[in-house]
Amino acid sequence: MLFNRLVRLTNRVLPAATFILLIAVSSCKKRDTPDPDPTGEVTNAEINRWIVDTMRYYYYWNTSIPQDRNLNFDLGPEEFFETVLNRPTDRFSWIQNAKDLKDESAGIIKTSGLSPSFILNENNRVVMVVRYVHKGSPADLKGIKRGDMFLGINGESWRLSGNSIANADALFGNEPFTLEKAKLVDDDLEPDGSVSLTPVEGFRENAILLDSILETPNGTKVAYLFYNRFLFDQQQAQQLVDVFEKFKDAGVSELIVDERYNPGGYVVAASLLSALIHPNFDINSPYIQYDYNENFVDATDTYGDLFGRENADLVSQRNLGLNRVFILATGSSASASELLINNLKPFLGANVIHIGGKTVGKDEFSIMWESSSPRLKANDETDWGIQPIVGKYKNANGEGDFERGLIPQYAANEANYPYAPMGSAQDRLIAAALGIIDPTIANQLKLEMGVHAQKKRVARELTGFNDPAVRPRPVQSIPLQDRKPIDLR
């Protein structure tokens, strides 16, 4: 049966009049100031004027911005942007080329397809371990999978610099690179050939990396969803509701949402996922509260405000009606990943069971702005986009303020290597959830985990490594003029 419904991208944070006001604010000037030569070179001062005018109006900490006389408008835009931010309180606002910023927010990335982590093993050797691989990417086509290990790149070993890796940039560049493969032999790693990868532009990331159904010995059917980004467009929304239709048809009674590497994304994606989980779904239920600066009135969005009241029947039909959910989240989980945990609590209370580690602590939301001036958009070099924090959010009960991170009820990690396969009961985080779901297998899982652990090696994760794929992304809202209908079926 087809459901010709519309899902609006309605992270309704700011009214339409607000955007109009932004244009007016960012383009105003003294009457006696002549228009700049439209054919002349765009100056840093012009770009920086747009930046500071926009930030003075929208930025959550706008009163902390220095007065114009204390700002250097001749700085490069990236350096200038830093001078208006409320550091270190603001950890997440950033500026970028507008096209790149929009593409990244939409999950359109340049990638070879693998997400790396780095560890220092018991022999004081730096090893790269693959966290996951994007389906259809160059790495996937070369047969690379989660848990694969590599000793170096382009003929040299990984070089440790502090707590980070000095020669890891090649993983995220434009040029082909070659990884030196490793295999575990007795108590050490040995070379095992090499594999060459070429990054591709315009790769479209999928929010769902894996969905499966596990069954415990007592017959409990457990849905497992590896959700890696809170992306939201026609394709991503359709995939999410289709997966939940499959879960419901299979008769699952428990759900594990794995967001251990999820850096965040759109409020509307989190709201749709939440609505598909808990019982007593009501399209008019409040979901999120927004706290802005003094230029705006604080607001609350319901499910209907976010993804459209016309979708009430469609979501109800796919809603699992679960009384609890297991969410796997770690120090790499941020933004909308934390929102999912925090904003499900009014519906499920303590039965939102967080397994893993303390999260990043991102209780803020942002909106992406691009200059509306044709002059400032004259070419790619001057087409800047900014993603400032514009407020803090809370759940329907007014609970938030977790800037130090969300603490799990059950601590677990995967620091030892090699990693268990994605979705495997041998994974410590998944095993913790399954042991709670079916206590009859808790001892069995502990035994299996113990045997599995004997094959593992002790390691220290190098947390200073900066993987841009898991950079915390602010909970993202969408200006009204950019919201487009989505046809879910």
N, C-alpha and C positions, 0 to 999 in steps of 0.2 A: 504494500500500500504506500502510495506516495503522499507526503505531507508538503504541500506547497505553501510553506510558511516563510515569514521573514524574520531574520535575526538582525536587529539593528546594532551597529557598533556604537552602543550608547553608554559608554563610560561618561555619563553626563556630569561633568565636573564644573564646567563653566558655561554660562549662558551665551547665546549667539551674540548678544550685544557686547559681551566682553571682548570677543575677537575683533569686532568693529572698532572698539575702543583702543585695542592694541595697535591697529593700523594708524589710528589718529595720533596716539602717543608717540609711536616710533617714527612718524614722519613730520611732526610739528617742528617749526623753527621760527625765528624772529622774522617779522615782516620785511625788515630791511636787509635780510640775508639773501643774496641771489642764489638761484638753483645752481648746483655744480654742473660743470660741463658734462652732458650726458655721454659724450664720446671720450672724455678724459679718463685717466687711470683712477680706479677706486682706491681710496686711501684707507689706511688702518683707522684713522680718526672717524671716517664715515661708518665703517663696520662696527667700531667700538661704541659709537653713539647709539646705534640700533641695539646693541647688546645691553648697554646699561639702562636705556629707556625701557626695554622689555623686562629686564630683571627688577627694576624699581617697582613695576606694577604687579608682576606675578610671583616673584621669588618669595618663598615662605619667610625667609629672614631678610626681607627687603630693607628693614630699618638699619641693618648692619652695614649696608653698602656705603663706602666712603663718599663724601661730597665730591662733586666734579673737580674742584680745585685740588683735591688730593689724589686724583687719578691721572695716569699718563695715557692719553688717548693715542699716542704714537706707537705704543707697543703693538706687537703682533697680536691678532685676536685671541689666540690660545693663551698667551701670557697675560693679556688684559683680563680675560674671563676669570682667571685665577685670582686676580686682585679684587674682584667684586664678590667673591664667594666667602661664606662664613665658615672658613676652615678653623679648627678641625671638626666642628660640629657637623658640617655638611660633608659627608664622605662620598656622595654619589652624583652630584651634578656634573655634567661635562659638555664640552663643545666638540664638534666634529664637522667634516664636510657633510653638507646636508643630504646629498644622495646616499653616501655611505651610512649615515645615521638612520635614514628611513629604511634602507635595505636591511640593516642589521636588526632593526625593530621588527621587521616583517619576516625575519628568518632567512633572508637572502644573503648568503655569505660567500667569502672566498675561503676554500678549505681543501685539504687533501682527504678529509673525512674522518680523521681520528682525533680523539680527545686524549691527550697524554697526562700522566702524572709521573712524578719523579720521586724515587726513594733512594736512601742510602742503606745498602745492605750490611749484613754482619761482617763482611770483609772490607767495609769502608769503600765500596764501589758504587758509583752512581748508576742507576738503572732506570730506564723509562718503561713504564707499564701502561698499557692501553686501557683506558676506562671504558670506552665504547667506540663504536664505529657507525657512521651514518650509512644507512642503506643506500646502495646505488652510487656511492662515492668512489673515488680512485682507490682508497684504502680497502673498501669493501670488495671491489672488483679484483684486488690483488690477494684476497683471502685473509686479510688481517682481521683479528677478532679481539674481543675483550680478553684481557689477561696476557696477551702477547707481550714479550719483553725485548728490549733493544739496548745494546751497550754503547751505541754512539751514532754519529751522523757524519756523512760525507768523509768517511775514513778516519775520523778522530773520535776518541772517547768523549763522553759528556764531561764538561769542565765545571766544577763546582765553584761558585763565587758567592761567598757568604752562605745564605740559605737558598740561593737560586742557582740557575744554570746559565753560564756565560754564553754558550753556543746554541741555545734553543730557538733563537729568532728565526732560523732557517725553516723551522716547522710552519711558520705563519707568513712566510714571504711569498714572492711571486715565482721563484725559480724552482725547478725540479730538485729533489734531494734524495739521498740514499741512506737508509737506515741499516745499521748492523744488527742483525737478529741474534738472539741469545736463546739457549736452552739450559735447563737445570740438570746438572749432572752431579750426583752425590751431593756434596756440600757447597758447590760453586756453580757459577754460570760460565758456559763456554760459547764461543762464536758458533753461529749456525747459519751462515750465509748472509745475504742482504736482500733488500727489496727497495726499489726506486719508486717514488711517487711524484706526481706533478699536480700542484694545486689547480683548482678550477674556479673560475669566476661565476657568480650568479647561481651557486648551488642553493636549492631550496630545502631548508631544514624541515624535518617533520617533528612535531611536538611529541608524538607517540613513537618511541623507539621499539617497544615490545608490548604486546598484550597476550596473555595466556590464561588458562584456567588450570589450577592445581587442585588435586583432591587428596585429602588426608585419609588415614586408615579408618576413621569413624564415618567416612562418607561425606564430610563437609567439602563443598565446592568453594574454592577460593579464587576470586578474580585477581589477577595481577596486572598492574598497569605501570609501565616505565614511562613516566611523563617528564620530558626533558626541557621543554620551554612552554611558557604560557603564550603561545602564538594564537592569533585569531584572524582568520579570513574564511572564505567560503570552504576551501578544502579542509582546513584544520578543524573547523567547527563540525563539518560533516563527518570527518573521521571519528571525532570524539563521540558524537551521538550514535554512530554506527557501532562502535566498540561496546557501548553500554547496552545497545539492543542485543548484541551477541551475548554479553554477560547475563542479561535478564532471561533470554531464551534458554540459556544453559542452566538456569536455576541456581545461580551462585547465592550464597548467604553470607559471605565475608568478602572484604575488599582490601587489597594492599596497593597503595599508591606510592610508587618509588620515585622520589624527586631529589635523590641524594646529590645530584650534580646540577639541579635546575636553578639557573640564575634569576628567573623571574619573567616578567612580561605584562600582559594586559589584564586589567581588572575584569573585563568581561569574560575572558577565558576562565579565570578562577571562579567567577560566579556560576558559569554554566556547569563546570565540573562539580562544584558544591551542590548545585540543584539536582544533579543526577544521582547523588549519594544518599542523602538523609531522608527519613520518613516525614510524612505530613508536609510535603512540598506545597507551597502556596506562592503563586506568582507575585503576590502583593507583599510578601514578607520582606521587611527591611534586611539588607545584606551588609551595607558598608556606610560608615559615617566619615565625612570629610571635614578636616579642620584647615582653613586657609589663613592667609594674612588678613590684615584689617581692611583690605580693599574688597573683600568678598564675604558673603554670608555663608556660614557653615551649612552643610547640606547632608542629606541621607538619600541613598539610592536603594530601591527595592530590586528584586530579581527582574520584575517587569521593566523597570527603568533601564536596566542594563542590557538584557538580551531580548526584550520585546514581549509584551503581554500576549501577542498573537501566537506565541510559542508555548503557552501554558499546557495545552493538550499534548503536544509533541514531547515535551520534557517529562510530563507526568507518565506517559506511556513507557518511557525508557528509564524512569527513576527506579533505583534498586530498593529504596525504602529501608536502608540498613540502620540498625541501632548503634553501630560502631564502625569505625574505619581505622586502619593502620596506615600511618604515613611515615615513610622512611626519609629522613632529612638529616643533613650533616652540616659541617662548616662550609660546604660549597652550596648550600641551599639558601636562597635569598629572595627578598621582594615578594612577588606573588606566591612563591612557595610557602613563605611564612604567612601570607594572607590566607591561604587555603586552610592552614592549621588554625590560626587565630579566629577566622570568621566562620568556621564550622562549629565552634564551641557553643554559641547560643542554641544550636540545633541538637548537638550531641553531648555537650558538656565534657566530662572526663573521658568519655568514650571516643574522643579524638586522640588516638594512642600514637604518640610520637616516639619512634625508635631510631637511634643513630647517635647524633651528636648535637652540640649547641649550634644553632644557625647563625647567620651573619648579623642579624639585628637591623633589618631594613623595614621600618614602620612608616615609610614616607611614600608619597606618590609624585609623579612628574607629568609634564606635558611637553612634547617636542614642538619647538617653534623654529620656523624658517623665515627669513626675511621676505616681506611681501614686496619690497622695492625692486623693480626691474633692473635698476642700476646696480644694486648689490648682488643681483643674481646674474651679472653679466657673463661670468664664466665660472668653471668649476672651482678655481682657486679662491674666489670671493663669495661663493655660495655656501655660507655657513649655516649650520643648524645647531641649536642649543637645546639641552635636555635638563632644565633646572628643576630642582625640588620645589613644588608649589604647595605642598601641604602634608599633613600627617593623617593617617586613617585609623579607624577603630572598627570593631565589629558591632553588631546590632545591639549588644549590651553595653556599648561604650568602653570596651576593653581594648587596650593597645599598649603603647609606650613600652616596647620591648627592644629598645635600641641596643641592648647588650646581648640580644639573641634569645631564642626560645630554647628552653632546657628540655631534653627528652625524658619521658618516663622510664625508658629502658635504653641505657647506653650500649652502643655496639660500634665496631669500626672494622675496616677492611685493610688496615695498614700493612699486614703481612702479605707476602706474595708467594705463589701467583694468585691472582684473583679468581674467585669462583665464577663460572659462566653466568651471564645475565639471566635472572629469573630462576636460578638454581636454589634448591633447599640447602645446598652447602654454603651459600652466602650467609654470613653471620647476621645481617640485618633481616633477611627474609626468614631465616631459621628462628629468630627471636619471635617474629610474628606468628609463624606456624605453630610454635610451641605453646603460645597463649591460646590460639584458636583450637588446637587439639592437644590437651595436656597428655593424652595417652602416648604421644610420640615425642614428648619433650626429652625424655631420657634417651630415646633412640637417636634423636637429632644431636644431642650432646655427645653421644658416643661417636656418631658419624663425623661430627665436627672435630672431635678429638683426633680421630684417625686422619681426617683431612688435614688438620693442623700440623700433624707430624710430618706431612709432606711439604708444609710451608716453611718459609724462612723469615726470621725476624728482620724487620726493616723500620727505618724512620722516614716518614713522609717529609719531603722538602716543601713545606708550605709556602716558602717564598717564591716558588715558581708562579709566574703570572700567565695563566692560560686565558687568552681573550675570550675563548668560548664559554668560560664560566665566570666572566666578570659580572658582578651583581648588577642587574638591570633594574632601575626604579620601576615600581608599580606604575604602569603606564596608562594614562587616560587619553582620550581622543577628542580633540576639538569638534564641535558640532559640524562645521563645514566639511570635515573629512569623514564623517560617518556614512557608510554605505550599506544598503540592504544586503542581507545574506539569505539565500534561498535554501533552507534545509529540507531534505526529503527523507 
